[in-house]
Amino acid sequence: MTGTSENFDVVIVGAGISGIGAAYHLQQKLPGKRYVILENLESFGGTWHVHRYPGIRSDSDLYTFGYRFKPWTGPPIATAAEILSYLGDVIDENDIGPNIRYRHRVLDASWSSEDKAWTLRVLQVETGETSEVKAGFLWMCQGYYRHGEGYTPDWPGIEEFQGTVVHPQTWPEDLDYAGKDVVVIGSGATAATLVPAIAEECGHVTILQRSPTYFFSGPNRNETADMLRELDIPEEWVHEIARRKILHDQHAITQLSFENPDFLAGELINSVRAQLPDDFDVERHFTPRYRPWRQRLAYLPDGDLFKAISSGKASVVTDVIEGFTEKGIRLASGDELTADIVVTATGFHLSVLGDINFSVDGAPVDFAETVTYRGMMFTGVPNMVWVFGYFRASWTLRVDLVADFVCRLVSHMDELDVRCVEARVRSDGQDAAMSILEWVDPENFNPGYLTRSAHLMPRRGDKAEWQHSQDYWSEKDVLGSVDLDDGCLVFE
């Protein structure tokens, strides 16, 4: 090993929206703590830096996807460039930049109970050197999928295809799709973003989906925010009021998806029908087989996908892929879709804790054998918190809440004059009869990336303390008042 060994109170892994938010809150609430952010990529932004496909944008509104402490002044659905600019402003305004080390990849992390510290082995990508970084507390903000490789099914005959196969996650900068026939496989937010962005330049673009997705659309503006700005209300107030209004409406829709899913499904499908030609087969192509919010709802600003379909520049095929041919894709129906370019918008590979090798006192950690404490900590893994956001609300909402919790937890450790905290299932009877379940109930939420990798995820209990609540509207009140001394957390 070459390089030096350094010590920090807190090490944050990842300089995406979670890591930048973590750094802001740490500086504000615990200004005396020495910290560093280790980022594998060459710049900040995570998802918004990696993804370069045409039209890349948020699928959540920026009043809630943005931080609560930084007003958003642009359109609700924002481009990657706009989001990166926003994150850059947060870094610059709060002098976070000097604490970020780019092209620093964490290879492994080992906890020592004797030292009560983490030792990280870090690769400096550009030089090939490794060094040690020690951390009293580890804040994992690395995201939840592998940036370097998207998920593409192993279809028969794909090597015979004479055209180009592209995954949006690794979109080539020099890909020329002008005048070409393009097939986009997938029906989620990526496909819905990409298709209208390339439709005008392509010869034709076809969405090929195995099953439909729920969509909803509206103008890419916020009427509440626009009204408040006309009244010269300060941007901080505009941001907070618009944010609360959006969260109120989202809560109502989420509740409706459980209490009256058939009604909500009908409303969503009727809205789609109203934006497509009268003879379009909405029943086949835009009527999902699952209830709303069992998978993520995809938002279409200004209904741009429906406009591309209505113009004839884009079309939808709902069928099953049997395999590839030299000229395109062979379907179960017997049809063949010819293509010059096939885009596999088929999802990503889940990455549990950044594919870093973790160990505690020399024993490897298998996170699938741990139980999650409120979706943030893991039994048997001391002094570490993981940020994983919400499925039915903006990811960043939980970034802020987790940051509040971490700062309160570390402050509590200082008050107790202890250096170690660990989540443990209580053995005094409170948790004795608790059932241990999958991290997420597949009947509740079951996107492909989760079902493919469920075996890698930590487990959950059937009690609130031992699961990842997907309900922001209750968790925003609960996390702030969690009793740190209720026995779930052991301080030493």
Buried (B, 14 or more C-beta within 10 A) or exposed (E): EEBEEBEBBBBBBBBBBBBBBBBBBBBEBBEEBEBBBBBBBEBBBBBBBBBBBBBBBBBBBBBBBBBBBBBBEBBBBBBBEBBBBBBBEBBEEBEBEEBBBBBBBBEEBBBBEEEBBBBBBBBBBEEEEBBBBBBBBBBBBBBBBBBEEBBBEEBEEBEEBEBBBBBBBBBEEEBEBEEBBBBBBBBBBBBBBBBBBBBEBBEBBBBBBEEBBBBBBBEBEBEBBEEBBEEEBEEEEBBBBBBEBBBEEBBEBBEBBEEEBEEBBEBBBEBBBEBBEEEBEBEEBBBBEBBBBBBBBBBBBBBBBBBBBBEEBBBBBBBEBBBBBEBBBBBEEEEBBEBBBBBBBBBBBBBBBBEBEBBBEEEEBEBBEBBBBBBBBBBBBBBBBBBBBBBBBBBBBBBBBBBBBBBBBBBBBBEEEEBBBBBBBBEEEBBEEBEEBBBBEEEEBBBBBBBBBBEBBBBBBEBEBBBBBBBBBEBBEBBEEBEBEEBBBEBE
